[in-house]
């Protein structure tokens, strides 16, 4: 597949949420490619300060920071004033949190995104924006007929089983998180249509990889690994047969960079972004793979299903792959072993896993 044409930004590239998991990996790649990067982050999520310090050590001449909240209109206006492009990843990221603090979720994800869009509209000049959306815009997919095969849910429809969920799937927002991200997703597309703000939406499935310190509420692949490496039990909500298509963060970052580089052709569209059918795994499969890496069993506990949880979600990412010129997704077992090695190297969690180091 042809590589994206090289672009050298003359103005700094703004990464909101740039100290977070995906944001820090994206900022690192952009700076490595010679771009000046402005990270805007409230540092609200525990542990992200370490990501920011890592970026500062690696790119002292390329990186600048603004410690501010995406809901602060003055800070946002200042951040976009000289930006050559915007990668918008700042947000409230957990469904569970949205069920407890729906106002906070609304303010951060929807009002914060609207404020950023309006700042770009008022600035003018056609500054491109790439937005981090979610597969939760499609709801719980309760109408998709499923069957259990080898301990994992798969669609009865063979075409859906082969390809996954495409962008033609009707939107169906569930939970406050689904509503806030879904409404923001639609605002981003409409600001492209109504006001000429060039924009691409990436509806992500489960992203995992280095710099992810997952929790029980978000980042489940890293969370499972961390708990297992510490010898702690893992809680599974549901029966563990639910299926997700996991995508390594290096592949996700490539999609963000290519979406910006190909903004002229890709703008005004939402693309599903995930590992696809080849990286579709159940929670139980991932735990079994971790047990293989560690050479020992893992204690697991089961609890009730959580609100809005999809028993099956696999992206049909073919549109993104073709429109954005993406490489094939990293096989999930290789990515899992690489994450385990990073956790051992950076956090002293012992694995014994043999994998090529991922920086």
SULBELVEN-V164480 format. One record per residue. N is the residue number from 1. RES is the residue in one letter. SS is DSSP state (A for helix, B for strand, O for the rest). PHI is phi in whole degrees, -180 to 180 (none if undefined). OMEGA is omega in whole degrees, 0 to 359 (none if undefined). Layout:
BEGIN
n:N res:RES ss:SS phi:PHI omega:OMEGA
n:N res:RES ss:SS phi:PHI omega:OMEGA
END
This chain:
BEGIN
n:1 res:X ss:O phi:none omega:183
n:2 res:X ss:O phi:-66 omega:177
n:3 res:X ss:O phi:-75 omega:177
n:4 res:X ss:O phi:-65 omega:178
n:5 res:X ss:O phi:-64 omega:182
n:6 res:X ss:O phi:-66 omega:176
n:7 res:X ss:O phi:-128 omega:174
n:8 res:X ss:O phi:-111 omega:183
n:9 res:X ss:O phi:-70 omega:178
n:10 res:X ss:O phi:-85 omega:179
n:11 res:X ss:O phi:-121 omega:181
n:12 res:X ss:O phi:-63 omega:177
n:13 res:X ss:B phi:-96 omega:182
n:14 res:X ss:B phi:-90 omega:174
n:15 res:X ss:B phi:-118 omega:175
n:16 res:X ss:B phi:-78 omega:188
n:17 res:X ss:O phi:69 omega:187
n:18 res:X ss:O phi:-73 omega:174
n:19 res:X ss:O phi:-94 omega:179
n:20 res:X ss:O phi:-77 omega:184
n:21 res:X ss:A phi:-60 omega:182
n:22 res:X ss:A phi:-71 omega:182
n:23 res:X ss:A phi:-60 omega:181
n:24 res:X ss:A phi:-69 omega:176
n:25 res:X ss:A phi:-65 omega:178
n:26 res:X ss:A phi:-67 omega:179
n:27 res:X ss:A phi:-59 omega:179
n:28 res:X ss:A phi:-63 omega:180
n:29 res:X ss:A phi:-65 omega:181
n:30 res:X ss:A phi:-61 omega:180
n:31 res:X ss:A phi:-67 omega:177
n:32 res:X ss:A phi:-61 omega:180
n:33 res:X ss:O phi:-84 omega:173
n:34 res:X ss:O phi:96 omega:180
n:35 res:X ss:O phi:-92 omega:168
n:36 res:X ss:O phi:-79 omega:187
n:37 res:X ss:B phi:-126 omega:172
n:38 res:X ss:B phi:-109 omega:177
n:39 res:X ss:B phi:-97 omega:171
n:40 res:X ss:B phi:-109 omega:183
n:41 res:X ss:B phi:-155 omega:177
n:42 res:X ss:O phi:-83 omega:182
n:43 res:X ss:O phi:56 omega:183
n:44 res:X ss:O phi:-81 omega:183
n:45 res:X ss:O phi:-86 omega:181
n:46 res:X ss:O phi:-56 omega:175
n:47 res:X ss:O phi:94 omega:185
n:48 res:X ss:A phi:-73 omega:176
n:49 res:X ss:A phi:-58 omega:179
n:50 res:X ss:A phi:-65 omega:177
n:51 res:X ss:A phi:-64 omega:181
n:52 res:X ss:A phi:-66 omega:178
n:53 res:X ss:A phi:-64 omega:176
n:54 res:X ss:A phi:-60 omega:178
n:55 res:X ss:A phi:-63 omega:181
n:56 res:X ss:A phi:-63 omega:178
n:57 res:X ss:A phi:-67 omega:184
n:58 res:X ss:A phi:-77 omega:188
n:59 res:X ss:O phi:-135 omega:184
n:60 res:X ss:O phi:-62 omega:182
n:61 res:X ss:O phi:-91 omega:186
n:62 res:X ss:O phi:-100 omega:190
n:63 res:X ss:B phi:-103 omega:167
n:64 res:X ss:B phi:-127 omega:186
n:65 res:X ss:B phi:-132 omega:172
n:66 res:X ss:B phi:-134 omega:180
n:67 res:X ss:B phi:-84 omega:186
n:68 res:X ss:O phi:-159 omega:181
n:69 res:X ss:O phi:-92 omega:179
n:70 res:X ss:O phi:-62 omega:180
n:71 res:X ss:O phi:-86 omega:181
n:72 res:X ss:O phi:-89 omega:186
n:73 res:X ss:A phi:-63 omega:180
n:74 res:X ss:A phi:-68 omega:179
n:75 res:X ss:A phi:-65 omega:180
n:76 res:X ss:A phi:-64 omega:179
n:77 res:X ss:A phi:-60 omega:178
n:78 res:X ss:A phi:-66 omega:182
n:79 res:X ss:A phi:-65 omega:184
n:80 res:X ss:A phi:-87 omega:187
n:81 res:X ss:O phi:-56 omega:184
n:82 res:X ss:O phi:-115 omega:186
n:83 res:X ss:O phi:-71 omega:174
n:84 res:X ss:O phi:-87 omega:176
n:85 res:X ss:B phi:-165 omega:181
n:86 res:X ss:B phi:-127 omega:171
n:87 res:X ss:B phi:-110 omega:189
n:88 res:X ss:B phi:-101 omega:179
n:89 res:X ss:O phi:-118 omega:179
n:90 res:X ss:O phi:-67 omega:178
n:91 res:X ss:O phi:170 omega:171
n:92 res:X ss:O phi:-86 omega:197
n:93 res:X ss:O phi:-110 omega:188
n:94 res:X ss:O phi:-117 omega:174
n:95 res:X ss:A phi:-58 omega:183
n:96 res:X ss:A phi:-61 omega:179
n:97 res:X ss:A phi:-64 omega:180
n:98 res:X ss:A phi:-64 omega:179
n:99 res:X ss:A phi:-75 omega:180
n:100 res:X ss:A phi:-94 omega:183
n:101 res:X ss:O phi:-127 omega:184
n:102 res:X ss:A phi:-63 omega:179
n:103 res:X ss:A phi:-65 omega:178
n:104 res:X ss:A phi:-62 omega:179
n:105 res:X ss:A phi:-62 omega:179
n:106 res:X ss:A phi:-61 omega:184
n:107 res:X ss:A phi:-63 omega:184
n:108 res:X ss:A phi:-75 omega:189
n:109 res:X ss:A phi:-79 omega:184
n:110 res:X ss:A phi:-96 omega:181
n:111 res:X ss:A phi:-66 omega:178
n:112 res:X ss:A phi:-64 omega:179
n:113 res:X ss:A phi:-68 omega:178
n:114 res:X ss:A phi:-60 omega:180
n:115 res:X ss:A phi:-61 omega:177
n:116 res:X ss:A phi:-65 omega:178
n:117 res:X ss:A phi:-60 omega:183
n:118 res:X ss:A phi:-70 omega:175
n:119 res:X ss:A phi:-64 omega:177
n:120 res:X ss:A phi:-68 omega:178
n:121 res:X ss:A phi:-61 omega:183
n:122 res:X ss:A phi:-69 omega:178
n:123 res:X ss:A phi:-68 omega:182
n:124 res:X ss:O phi:77 omega:178
n:125 res:X ss:O phi:90 omega:175
n:126 res:X ss:O phi:65 omega:178
n:127 res:X ss:O phi:-73 omega:183
n:128 res:X ss:B phi:-71 omega:177
n:129 res:X ss:B phi:-137 omega:174
n:130 res:X ss:B phi:-116 omega:189
n:131 res:X ss:B phi:-112 omega:178
n:132 res:X ss:B phi:-86 omega:175
n:133 res:X ss:B phi:-104 omega:190
n:134 res:X ss:B phi:-147 omega:174
n:135 res:X ss:A phi:-69 omega:180
n:136 res:X ss:A phi:-67 omega:177
n:137 res:X ss:A phi:-65 omega:181
n:138 res:X ss:A phi:-93 omega:177
n:139 res:X ss:O phi:76 omega:184
n:140 res:X ss:O phi:-88 omega:177
n:141 res:X ss:O phi:57 omega:183
n:142 res:X ss:O phi:-64 omega:181
n:143 res:X ss:O phi:-81 omega:180
n:144 res:X ss:O phi:-80 omega:180
n:145 res:X ss:O phi:-68 omega:183
n:146 res:X ss:B phi:-123 omega:170
n:147 res:X ss:B phi:-136 omega:180
n:148 res:X ss:B phi:-95 omega:180
n:149 res:X ss:B phi:-129 omega:179
n:150 res:X ss:O phi:54 omega:175
n:151 res:X ss:O phi:76 omega:177
n:152 res:X ss:B phi:-146 omega:179
n:153 res:X ss:B phi:-81 omega:176
n:154 res:X ss:B phi:-139 omega:179
n:155 res:X ss:B phi:-66 omega:173
n:156 res:X ss:O phi:-68 omega:179
n:157 res:X ss:O phi:-65 omega:183
n:158 res:X ss:A phi:-63 omega:179
n:159 res:X ss:A phi:-66 omega:178
n:160 res:X ss:A phi:-67 omega:178
n:161 res:X ss:A phi:-64 omega:182
n:162 res:X ss:A phi:-75 omega:190
n:163 res:X ss:A phi:-108 omega:185
n:164 res:X ss:O phi:94 omega:184
n:165 res:X ss:B phi:-84 omega:180
n:166 res:X ss:O phi:-98 omega:183
n:167 res:X ss:O phi:-71 omega:177
n:168 res:X ss:O phi:-79 omega:177
n:169 res:X ss:O phi:-60 omega:180
n:170 res:X ss:O phi:-60 omega:176
n:171 res:X ss:O phi:-73 omega:184
n:172 res:X ss:O phi:-158 omega:189
n:173 res:X ss:O phi:-74 omega:175
n:174 res:X ss:O phi:-122 omega:181
n:175 res:X ss:A phi:68 omega:177
n:176 res:X ss:A phi:-57 omega:178
n:177 res:X ss:A phi:-62 omega:178
n:178 res:X ss:A phi:-60 omega:179
n:179 res:X ss:A phi:-69 omega:183
n:180 res:X ss:A phi:-68 omega:180
n:181 res:X ss:A phi:-72 omega:180
n:182 res:X ss:A phi:-67 omega:178
n:183 res:X ss:A phi:-65 omega:177
n:184 res:X ss:A phi:-63 omega:175
n:185 res:X ss:A phi:-52 omega:182
n:186 res:X ss:A phi:-73 omega:175
n:187 res:X ss:A phi:-62 omega:180
n:188 res:X ss:A phi:-61 omega:180
n:189 res:X ss:A phi:-65 omega:182
n:190 res:X ss:A phi:-75 omega:176
n:191 res:X ss:A phi:-67 omega:171
n:192 res:X ss:A phi:-66 omega:184
n:193 res:X ss:A phi:-71 omega:188
n:194 res:X ss:A phi:-88 omega:187
n:195 res:X ss:A phi:-123 omega:177
n:196 res:X ss:O phi:73 omega:173
n:197 res:X ss:O phi:-83 omega:185
n:198 res:X ss:O phi:-63 omega:188
n:199 res:X ss:B phi:-145 omega:173
n:200 res:X ss:B phi:-130 omega:177
n:201 res:X ss:B phi:-110 omega:176
n:202 res:X ss:B phi:-114 omega:180
n:203 res:X ss:B phi:-90 omega:191
n:204 res:X ss:B phi:-86 omega:168
n:205 res:X ss:O phi:-90 omega:186
n:206 res:X ss:B phi:-87 omega:179
n:207 res:X ss:B phi:-97 omega:181
n:208 res:X ss:B phi:-144 omega:176
n:209 res:X ss:O phi:145 omega:183
n:210 res:X ss:O phi:-62 omega:182
n:211 res:X ss:O phi:78 omega:175
n:212 res:X ss:O phi:-102 omega:175
n:213 res:X ss:O phi:-107 omega:189
n:214 res:X ss:O phi:-66 omega:177
n:215 res:X ss:O phi:-124 omega:179
n:216 res:X ss:O phi:-65 omega:183
n:217 res:X ss:O phi:-93 omega:185
n:218 res:X ss:O phi:-162 omega:182
n:219 res:X ss:O phi:82 omega:192
n:220 res:X ss:A phi:-68 omega:181
n:221 res:X ss:A phi:-63 omega:178
n:222 res:X ss:A phi:-64 omega:180
n:223 res:X ss:A phi:-60 omega:178
n:224 res:X ss:A phi:-59 omega:181
n:225 res:X ss:A phi:-63 omega:182
n:226 res:X ss:A phi:-62 omega:179
n:227 res:X ss:A phi:-61 omega:182
n:228 res:X ss:A phi:-66 omega:181
n:229 res:X ss:A phi:-65 omega:178
n:230 res:X ss:O phi:-84 omega:182
n:231 res:X ss:O phi:75 omega:182
n:232 res:X ss:O phi:-103 omega:180
n:233 res:X ss:O phi:-71 omega:179
n:234 res:X ss:B phi:-111 omega:175
n:235 res:X ss:B phi:-95 omega:177
n:236 res:X ss:B phi:-117 omega:178
n:237 res:X ss:B phi:-96 omega:190
n:238 res:X ss:O phi:102 omega:184
n:239 res:X ss:O phi:-102 omega:179
n:240 res:X ss:O phi:82 omega:179
n:241 res:X ss:O phi:-89 omega:180
n:242 res:X ss:O phi:-63 omega:189
n:243 res:X ss:B phi:-118 omega:174
n:244 res:X ss:B phi:-133 omega:173
n:245 res:X ss:B phi:-100 omega:186
n:246 res:X ss:B phi:-87 omega:183
n:247 res:X ss:B phi:-133 omega:179
n:248 res:X ss:B phi:-69 omega:185
n:249 res:X ss:A phi:-62 omega:177
n:250 res:X ss:A phi:-62 omega:176
n:251 res:X ss:A phi:-68 omega:179
n:252 res:X ss:A phi:-64 omega:179
n:253 res:X ss:A phi:-61 omega:177
n:254 res:X ss:A phi:-56 omega:180
n:255 res:X ss:A phi:-64 omega:179
n:256 res:X ss:A phi:-64 omega:180
n:257 res:X ss:A phi:-65 omega:181
n:258 res:X ss:A phi:-68 omega:177
n:259 res:X ss:A phi:-62 omega:176
n:260 res:X ss:A phi:-68 omega:184
n:261 res:X ss:A phi:-66 omega:181
n:262 res:X ss:O phi:-111 omega:187
n:263 res:X ss:A phi:-58 omega:182
n:264 res:X ss:A phi:-60 omega:181
n:265 res:X ss:A phi:-90 omega:188
n:266 res:X ss:A phi:-94 omega:190
n:267 res:X ss:O phi:-61 omega:177
n:268 res:X ss:O phi:78 omega:183
n:269 res:X ss:B phi:-131 omega:171
n:270 res:X ss:B phi:-107 omega:180
n:271 res:X ss:B phi:-123 omega:172
n:272 res:X ss:B phi:-75 omega:183
n:273 res:X ss:B phi:-133 omega:179
n:274 res:X ss:O phi:-163 omega:182
n:275 res:X ss:O phi:-75 omega:179
n:276 res:X ss:O phi:76 omega:184
n:277 res:X ss:A phi:-56 omega:180
n:278 res:X ss:A phi:-69 omega:179
n:279 res:X ss:A phi:-122 omega:179
n:280 res:X ss:B phi:-87 omega:185
n:281 res:X ss:B phi:-138 omega:173
n:282 res:X ss:B phi:-88 omega:176
n:283 res:X ss:A phi:-59 omega:180
n:284 res:X ss:A phi:-65 omega:178
n:285 res:X ss:A phi:-63 omega:180
n:286 res:X ss:A phi:-65 omega:178
n:287 res:X ss:A phi:-63 omega:178
n:288 res:X ss:A phi:-62 omega:179
n:289 res:X ss:A phi:-66 omega:177
n:290 res:X ss:A phi:-65 omega:177
n:291 res:X ss:A phi:-60 omega:177
n:292 res:X ss:A phi:-63 omega:179
n:293 res:X ss:A phi:-63 omega:185
n:294 res:X ss:A phi:-87 omega:182
n:295 res:X ss:O phi:73 omega:178
n:296 res:X ss:O phi:-155 omega:181
n:297 res:X ss:O phi:-81 omega:181
n:298 res:X ss:O phi:-120 omega:177
n:299 res:X ss:O phi:-74 omega:180
n:300 res:X ss:B phi:-126 omega:175
n:301 res:X ss:B phi:-121 omega:182
n:302 res:X ss:B phi:-117 omega:179
n:303 res:X ss:B phi:-137 omega:183
n:304 res:X ss:O phi:-65 omega:174
n:305 res:X ss:O phi:-59 omega:177
n:306 res:X ss:O phi:-97 omega:184
n:307 res:X ss:O phi:-57 omega:175
n:308 res:X ss:O phi:75 omega:183
n:309 res:X ss:O phi:-69 omega:179
n:310 res:X ss:O phi:-89 omega:176
n:311 res:X ss:O phi:-73 omega:177
n:312 res:X ss:B phi:-144 omega:166
n:313 res:X ss:B phi:-147 omega:175
n:314 res:X ss:O phi:-134 omega:183
n:315 res:X ss:B phi:-79 omega:159
n:316 res:X ss:O phi:-88 omega:185
n:317 res:X ss:O phi:-98 omega:184
n:318 res:X ss:A phi:-65 omega:180
n:319 res:X ss:A phi:-64 omega:178
n:320 res:X ss:A phi:-65 omega:182
n:321 res:X ss:A phi:-60 omega:182
n:322 res:X ss:A phi:-79 omega:184
n:323 res:X ss:A phi:-70 omega:185
n:324 res:X ss:A phi:-103 omega:178
n:325 res:X ss:O phi:67 omega:186
n:326 res:X ss:O phi:-91 omega:173
n:327 res:X ss:O phi:-75 omega:176
n:328 res:X ss:O phi:-64 omega:181
n:329 res:X ss:O phi:-68 omega:176
n:330 res:X ss:O phi:-61 omega:176
n:331 res:X ss:O phi:-56 omega:191
n:332 res:X ss:A phi:-65 omega:180
n:333 res:X ss:A phi:-68 omega:177
n:334 res:X ss:A phi:-66 omega:179
n:335 res:X ss:A phi:-62 omega:180
n:336 res:X ss:A phi:-64 omega:179
n:337 res:X ss:A phi:-64 omega:178
n:338 res:X ss:A phi:-66 omega:177
n:339 res:X ss:A phi:-64 omega:178
n:340 res:X ss:A phi:-62 omega:179
n:341 res:X ss:A phi:-66 omega:178
n:342 res:X ss:A phi:-64 omega:179
n:343 res:X ss:A phi:-62 omega:178
n:344 res:X ss:A phi:-68 omega:184
n:345 res:X ss:A phi:-69 omega:187
n:346 res:X ss:A phi:-92 omega:186
n:347 res:X ss:A phi:-125 omega:174
n:348 res:X ss:O phi:71 omega:178
n:349 res:X ss:O phi:-86 omega:188
n:350 res:X ss:O phi:-84 omega:183
n:351 res:X ss:O phi:-125 omega:191
n:352 res:X ss:O phi:81 omega:181
n:353 res:X ss:O phi:-69 omega:178
n:354 res:X ss:O phi:-107 omega:182
n:355 res:X ss:O phi:-153 omega:175
n:356 res:X ss:O phi:-64 omega:182
n:357 res:X ss:O phi:-66 omega:174
n:358 res:X ss:O phi:-110 omega:185
n:359 res:X ss:O phi:-67 omega:none
END
